[in-house]
Amino acid sequence: MMRLPCREILTAATALLLPLTGCGAPQARQAVPSPPREPSSAATPAPAGPRAFTLVATGDVLPHTEIIQQAKEDAGGSGYDFTRMLAGVKPVIGAADLAICHMETVYGADGGPFTGYPSFKSPPQVARALKDAGYTSCDTASNHTLDDGPDGIRRTLDAMDAVGLLHTGSARSADEAGRPALLTAGGATVAQLAYTYGTNGIPLPKGQPWAVNLIDRERILTDARAAREQGADIVVVSLHWGTEWQDTPDEQQLTLARDLAAEQSPGRPDVDLILGTHAHIPQAYEKINDTWTVYGMGDQLAGHMFNHTGAEDPRGNWSSIARFTFSPPTRPGQRWAVTRAEFVPQLTDLGPPYRVLDLTEAVRRDPGRGDYARALDHIRSVVLSRGGASAGLTMAP
């Protein structure tokens, strides 16, 4: 997060998805045999084999002091409840087969103390709210990953584990850092990797160079190829990068995106989707060699944001939800392809109370809100500014 300029570097780690197992219900005992019943059409099995699925992704979750205070008020003064702030976008997130968030900050201990900018320690209840909203996995590599050292990383990942939220980008051990988060949907295995450009000048913990993944082109490509070897059908790379408060992607973003999209391993790209965070404002989507790149989704949840001039800037509360439909290959050896690319404009309404909104729905409900309409127009203009529309990108209705 940032209210003032940051100077940073980067690192990332990952977590492995563990399968969940269900239990069969006990059979009821009957005094006499039941007569045979005709098969029910409601029991028709789901089609076998791979199927299309939707993946959504959102930007920086950045709980400033006022966001933490709102969560305390929403909990009635006892504990912290972030679910009400995310309720407005829960229908979009929960409807997806896979949903990925970006947790920019680390968590403090139960009971606090909790802090906002410039060194964040967020309530661990954020993890439960993200899971409740429908998220499958969150990337945790950012310039604030080391705000509270290894303890902050451990508390954050422990809290995510406790609610069943997968994670990637930071790690508690070298072994954990070497594994991608493996997600499943539609019969596909999706590997998520995450990296950050820096850590606000905070050095990596002594003896723990793996604590957070830093952006390095060769490292990313090596990790992506390793994920393929582990069975990943689709590789998603989350990148905390770019220049804060700049609508257009910078040279690092443009160059790295081209490199990741251009690399080929046996006839296919090493990376299938790139998801960007950090700039605090919405940036463009672009299709490069059939690989979609979201340069910056913007802040999903943040308090009052101030740009480099010191002025409050509403763009810091505007963002987009990226939504991609992946369809299975028609022939063996082909890649899963994005057959539908969409974005949903999103806004943190500063109220009070603070609430994250599906902006299209908010404009529909309240057409008199000129600030909502201006935000929607700006998000749409920026997101489509690098030819996304001609490549099939649309704003969700």
Phi, psi and omega in degrees: 000163172199141168250334177235166184300142176244151173237115189218177177225183183216166184192156178206162179214174186217167181228151187261134178285130177257134180292147177258147182239133178266170180240140178286149178281147179293148180277137178283142178273142182235143181288325179229153181297144176277144177293153178299143181246148177292146178301142179266135178295336181291342183266012181301125183293154177293150180303138179280158176091174182298150178217162178294149177214160180252142176236127175244153179216148182225168187272202192297126169265114194224080186286098172289174182305318182289332176290318177298318179296321178298318179297324178293319178294319180295335178273004180078021178089356180236104184087200185219131181233110180262358185294323182293329178291331182261358185300329183292337178248002179303321178300324179286314182294312185293337181282345183279155175286323175227140178224131184240130177246171173239109178268102187283331186254167176258165185260147173272180178287156175307131180090352175092192005285153179244143184224155174257214182300142008264348180240109192271139164220109187263155175298137180295347178295346175303320183300317180297321179294322178295317177296317179299324180291340178117008181288142177268318187210153175228141172269145189236018179264114179207176177290351179252008183298330182258018181302329177234030175062199181301328180297321178295319177297312182300313181297321181296311183289326175298318180295321178293318177301320185297332181255002179082028179259121180287162184206159179201148177121331174223165188208157177262351181205162178296323180296316179295321181295334183274002182247140173281162167282127181251118182247157179228140176196141176060020184086001180258148170261124183247121177263130176248129177239153182212145184212153177234154180287338182180183184227038178059032178081358178283124182291154175299144181303142180302128180077004181230060181295348182268001189301324177215140182280126177260148181294125175208121186307308183294323178298316181298313181295321177297316179295321180295318179292323177296321178297321176300317181295333178276003175107008180290128174277330183225135178243121178250129179245121177262129184233125173265103194205183173091179181254123182300140176068012178256119182299324185267145176297145180272181186295324178298316180298312183297316182292312182294320178300316179298317182295316182290325181281337185273333184296140181233134170236127194026066171077013180217155178290155178281336182234132183260338183203136179241128182240119185254146175222178172108325188291345180075355181225159179295142173231178189286159166255142179215140176262118182240114180050044179072005175254120179283134175241125171257105186295324178196126180272341182090174181283124176282315182224115180205161175274206178296129185248137183237129184277189186293342178275352183091000181271143175295133187234113183297339180299336179292352176244012178251145181200180175230149169262122177273135179224121182234135174259121177260134178243147184291159179293150179274340178223150179304140178091345177278163181273156165294134186246145172283114181257353175208129180237126184220163170222148178242115177298143186221152182210139168269110177282124185279359172047236003288155001279161177285128182214138175271131187238144162288108191292325177299315179293322180295319178293323179296319181286326186225075184295347180279352180279097180297328180293324176295314182297319179295319178298315181299315181298319181293314180301313180300316181297314182290315182301323183267009190285351180239040171081017181300322183297318181292339177268004175105003180285133179228157171277129182299141182290000000 
